[in-house]
Amino acid sequence: MATKLEIDPWASEQSFDYARLFAEFGMSKITPEISDKLCSKLSRREVLFAHRDLGFWLKDAEAGKSVAVMSGIKPSSEFHLGSKLTADELIHFQKKFKAKVFYAIADLEAYADNGLALEQTHETAISNVADLLALGLDEKNAYIYKQSQEKRVMQMAYVFSRRATPAMLKSLYGERNYSLYFAALTQVGDILLPQHADFGGRKRVIVPVGVDQDPHIRFARDIAFKEKLVQPGATYHRIMKSLNGLDKMSKRDPNATLSLSDSPEVAKKKLMNAFSGGRNTAEEQRRLGGEIEKDVLYEIMKFHFLEDDSLLEEMKEDMVSGRLLTGEYKLKWIPYALDWLKKHQERKKEMLPRARKILEKAAQD
């Protein structure tokens, strides 16, 4: 008998049986029709694999109705590739569908989960927002805020708490410190903020997340139903492996994570040492070819740095055919990532004053 499938949004490492998620948690598959409407490399390459109510959101967006897309970041460290993946989805929805972006700097969760005081996370928050702007977010169609300074979120979390019971929280999250339970309630406030009267009231909201964040989505949907709001939808992307080949790229282990702020030297060293799909010996590699499903560099390029599908196919063939040894393979393809990082860091430097201004203005408001 199969064990119960559990999802922990605060775990640094966990693996998923993706096929079981649909039956056990009620997710829907990204169909070819939806993928065609999204028209992004993430949907085309099945990095996005599941959703909740995305079809309804797309219908309203295509009809010209007001729609929103919501996400956020815990300012406990610099942007890494997992953070970028969510941001890429967020920006795509904004650009393609003109959706208003709501972006939370989850400084209260950073305190609850990581013990970081609010003043400790301020500069990191500015850096995070600068990354977001450098990735292409249009701040004119966005509302960026800190949880600790957004009174509406805190008021909503307090009101929503009457809908939550200890049994509900335990079933979603297991036994936790109550600070994490309240952090989850605050995230519900974040997710439902776009439906506040100050932002036009009820509307479709989509939340791009990694599948490990699904408990927060289910919690928000349950609260929304009870509060007679529109249940928020979500898109789910696959969880990226860490550089050492384990289950999740996590901020908690900087050596197993590629940060968007890593210098070219540090980034190259990390990627050269990343877990490879190559065989144990050169003879085996040439005879058997590599195991692409294990190769972290290929996954990174697939998710992030190779827009051209033909280049991605060439990279795959370099590994599986055995025509390149591991070192040769990495030296050929790592420069694509380093070039992207260099250009991004140049854009980010230009965006830092703007990011600081955004957060300072939000604090004054």
C-alpha positions in Angstrom: 0.0 0.0 0.0 1.4 3.4 -1.0 2.2 5.8 1.7 0.3 9.1 1.9 1.9 11.8 -0.3 3.0 14.8 1.7 4.1 18.3 0.6 6.1 20.5 2.9 6.4 24.1 1.8 9.2 24.8 4.2 11.4 21.8 3.5 14.8 22.3 2.0 14.7 18.9 0.3 11.9 16.7 -0.8 11.1 14.6 -3.8 7.8 14.2 -5.7 5.9 11.5 -7.5 4.4 14.0 -10.0 1.9 11.5 -11.4 0.3 11.1 -7.9 -0.2 14.8 -7.5 -3.1 14.9 -9.9 -5.1 12.1 -8.2 -4.3 13.0 -4.6 -4.4 16.8 -4.7 -6.8 17.5 -7.6 -4.4 19.4 -9.8 -5.1 19.6 -13.6 -2.6 18.9 -16.3 -1.3 21.6 -18.6 -3.0 20.5 -21.9 -1.6 21.4 -25.4 -4.5 23.9 -25.8 -3.4 25.8 -22.6 0.3 25.4 -23.5 -0.4 27.1 -26.8 -2.1 30.0 -25.1 0.7 30.4 -22.7 3.2 30.3 -25.5 6.4 30.2 -23.3 9.4 27.9 -23.3 8.4 26.7 -19.8 5.1 25.4 -20.9 6.5 24.1 -24.2 9.2 22.1 -22.4 6.8 20.9 -19.7 8.6 22.7 -16.9 5.1 23.9 -16.2 3.1 20.7 -15.8 0.0 21.4 -13.7 -2.5 24.1 -12.7 -5.6 25.0 -10.8 -8.3 27.0 -12.6 -5.9 28.4 -15.2 -8.5 27.9 -17.9 -10.9 30.3 -16.1 -8.2 32.9 -15.6 -7.2 32.7 -19.3 -10.9 33.1 -20.4 -11.3 36.3 -18.3 -7.9 37.7 -19.5 -8.9 37.1 -23.1 -12.3 38.7 -22.6 -10.5 41.9 -21.3 -11.6 41.4 -17.7 -9.4 42.6 -14.9 -7.1 39.7 -13.8 -4.0 39.6 -11.5 -1.0 37.5 -11.0 0.5 37.2 -7.5 3.9 36.0 -6.2 6.6 37.0 -3.8 9.9 36.2 -2.2 11.2 35.5 1.2 14.2 38.0 1.6 16.4 35.6 3.4 19.1 35.6 0.7 19.8 36.6 -2.9 17.7 35.5 -5.9 18.6 32.0 -7.0 17.4 30.0 -10.0 14.3 28.7 -8.2 13.3 32.3 -7.5 14.0 33.3 -11.1 11.7 30.5 -12.4 8.7 31.9 -10.5 9.6 35.5 -11.6 9.8 34.4 -15.2 6.3 33.1 -15.1 5.0 36.2 -13.3 6.6 38.5 -15.9 5.2 36.4 -18.8 1.7 36.7 -17.5 2.1 40.4 -17.1 3.5 41.0 -20.6 1.3 38.6 -22.5 -2.0 39.1 -20.7 -1.6 42.6 -19.2 -2.2 41.2 -15.8 -1.5 43.4 -12.8 1.3 42.0 -10.7 1.2 41.8 -6.9 4.5 41.0 -5.4 5.1 40.4 -1.7 8.4 40.7 0.1 7.7 38.1 2.7 9.8 39.6 5.5 7.4 38.3 8.2 7.8 34.8 6.9 11.6 35.3 6.9 11.3 36.2 10.6 9.0 33.2 11.4 11.0 30.6 9.3 14.5 31.9 9.5 14.6 34.1 12.6 15.6 37.2 10.6 14.6 40.5 12.1 12.8 42.9 9.7 15.7 45.4 9.6 18.1 42.5 8.7 16.2 41.8 5.5 15.8 45.3 4.1 18.9 45.4 1.9 18.2 41.9 0.7 14.7 42.9 -0.2 16.0 45.8 -2.3 18.4 43.4 -4.1 15.5 41.0 -4.7 13.3 43.7 -6.2 16.3 44.9 -8.4 16.6 41.3 -9.7 12.9 41.3 -10.5 13.1 44.6 -12.4 16.2 43.4 -14.3 14.3 40.3 -15.4 11.7 42.5 -17.0 8.9 43.4 -14.6 7.0 46.5 -15.5 6.7 48.4 -12.2 4.0 50.6 -13.7 1.6 47.6 -13.7 2.7 46.2 -10.4 2.2 46.6 -6.7 5.3 45.6 -4.8 5.2 45.7 -1.0 6.6 44.3 2.3 4.3 42.1 4.3 5.3 43.9 7.5 4.2 47.3 6.0 1.0 46.2 4.2 -1.8 46.7 6.8 -4.5 45.3 4.5 -2.6 41.9 4.3 -2.3 41.8 8.1 -6.0 42.7 8.6 -7.1 40.1 6.1 -4.9 37.5 7.8 -6.5 38.3 11.2 -10.0 38.2 9.7 -9.3 34.9 7.9 -8.0 33.3 11.1 -11.6 32.8 12.2 -12.0 30.4 9.2 -9.0 28.3 10.2 -9.0 25.5 12.8 -6.1 23.6 14.4 -7.3 20.5 12.5 -7.2 22.3 9.2 -3.7 23.7 9.8 -2.4 20.3 11.0 -3.8 18.5 7.9 -2.1 21.0 5.6 1.2 21.6 7.3 1.6 19.0 10.1 2.7 19.9 13.6 4.3 23.4 13.4 5.2 26.3 15.6 2.3 28.8 15.5 4.5 31.4 14.0 4.6 29.3 10.8 0.8 28.8 11.0 0.4 32.6 11.1 2.9 33.0 8.3 0.7 30.7 6.2 -2.4 32.9 7.1 -0.4 36.0 6.1 0.3 34.3 2.8 -3.4 33.8 2.3 -3.7 37.6 2.9 -1.1 38.1 0.2 -2.8 35.8 -2.3 -6.2 37.4 -1.8 -5.0 41.0 -1.6 -5.7 41.6 -5.3 -9.4 41.0 -4.5 -9.5 43.7 -1.8 -11.9 46.5 -2.5 -9.0 49.0 -2.8 -7.8 47.0 -5.9 -11.2 46.6 -7.6 -12.7 43.6 -5.6 -13.4 40.1 -6.9 -11.3 38.9 -9.8 -9.4 35.9 -11.1 -5.9 35.7 -9.6 -3.2 33.2 -10.7 -0.2 32.3 -8.5 2.9 30.8 -10.1 4.6 28.4 -7.7 6.7 25.4 -7.3 4.7 22.3 -6.5 6.1 22.3 -3.0 4.1 25.5 -2.3 0.7 23.8 -3.0 -0.5 23.7 0.7 -0.6 27.5 0.6 -2.7 27.5 -2.5 -5.1 25.0 -1.1 -5.4 26.9 2.1 -6.1 30.2 0.2 -8.7 28.5 -2.0 -10.5 27.2 1.1 -10.5 30.5 2.8 -11.6 32.3 -0.4 -14.6 29.9 -0.8 -15.7 30.6 2.8 -15.2 34.4 2.4 -17.2 34.4 -0.9 -14.2 35.5 -2.9 -13.0 34.0 -6.2 -10.8 31.0 -5.5 -7.3 31.8 -6.6 -5.7 29.6 -9.3 -2.1 28.5 -9.7 0.4 27.2 -12.1 2.9 24.6 -10.9 6.5 24.1 -12.1 8.8 21.2 -11.5 11.3 21.6 -8.7 14.8 22.2 -9.8 17.5 19.9 -8.6 20.3 21.4 -6.5 23.7 21.6 -8.0 24.7 18.5 -6.2 21.9 16.6 -7.8 19.7 16.3 -4.8 16.0 17.1 -4.8 15.6 20.9 -4.5 17.7 24.0 -5.1 17.4 25.7 -1.7 18.6 29.0 -0.3 19.7 27.1 2.8 22.7 25.7 1.0 24.5 28.4 -1.1 27.1 26.0 -2.3 24.4 23.8 -4.0 22.6 26.9 -5.4 23.3 29.2 -8.3 22.6 32.8 -7.3 21.9 35.5 -9.8 24.5 37.6 -7.9 27.3 35.0 -8.1 30.4 36.3 -9.8 31.4 34.7 -13.1 34.3 33.0 -11.3 32.0 31.6 -8.6 29.3 30.6 -11.1 31.7 28.8 -13.4 33.2 26.9 -10.5 29.8 25.9 -9.2 28.6 24.7 -12.7 31.8 22.8 -13.4 31.3 21.0 -10.1 27.6 20.4 -10.7 26.3 16.8 -10.7 26.8 15.4 -14.1 25.0 12.8 -16.2 28.3 11.6 -17.5 29.6 8.1 -17.0 32.4 7.1 -14.6 35.0 6.7 -17.3 35.7 8.2 -20.7 35.4 4.7 -22.3 31.9 4.3 -20.8 30.9 7.8 -21.8 31.9 7.2 -25.4 30.4 3.7 -25.6 27.1 4.2 -23.6 26.6 8.0 -23.7 25.5 10.1 -20.7 22.3 10.0 -18.7 20.6 13.3 -19.5 17.9 12.9 -16.9 20.6 13.1 -14.1 22.5 16.1 -15.6 22.0 19.2 -13.6 23.6 21.6 -16.2 21.2 20.4 -18.9 18.2 21.0 -16.5 19.5 24.5 -15.7 19.9 25.4 -19.4 16.5 23.9 -20.2 14.8 25.9 -17.5 16.7 29.2 -17.9 19.4 29.9 -20.3 18.8 28.4 -23.7 15.8 30.0 -25.5 16.5 28.2 -28.8 15.0 24.6 -28.8 17.5 23.5 -31.4 20.4 24.5 -29.2 18.9 22.6 -26.3 18.5 19.5 -28.5 22.2 19.9 -29.6 23.2 20.0 -25.9 21.2 16.9 -25.2 22.8 15.1 -28.1 26.3 16.1 -26.9 25.5 14.2 -23.6 23.5 11.2 -24.7 25.6 10.4 -27.8 28.9 10.3 -25.8 30.6 12.5 -28.4 31.7 14.9 -25.7 33.3 13.9 -22.3 31.9 15.6 -19.2 34.6 18.3 -19.1 34.3 19.1 -22.8 30.5 19.2 -22.5 30.6 21.7 -19.6 33.2 23.9 -21.2 31.0 24.2 -24.3 27.7 25.0 -22.6 28.6 26.9 -19.4 29.5 30.1 -21.3 25.8 30.5 -22.3 24.9 30.7 -18.6 27.8 33.0 -17.7 26.9 35.4 -20.6 23.3 35.6 -19.3 24.5 36.2 -15.7 26.9 39.0 -16.8 24.2 40.9 -18.7 21.6 40.4 -15.9 24.0 41.8 -13.3 24.7 44.8 -15.5 20.9 45.4 -15.7 20.4 44.8 -12.0 23.1 47.4 -11.1 21.1 50.0 -13.0 17.8 48.9 -11.3 19.1 49.1 -7.6 18.2 52.8 -7.1 14.8 52.2 -8.6 14.2 49.2 -6.3 15.2 51.2 -3.3 12.8 53.9 -4.3 9.9 51.4 -4.8 10.3 50.0 -1.3 10.8 53.4 0.4 7.7 54.7 -1.3 5.7 51.6 -0.3 6.8 52.2 3.4 5.6 55.9 3.2 2.3 54.9 1.7 
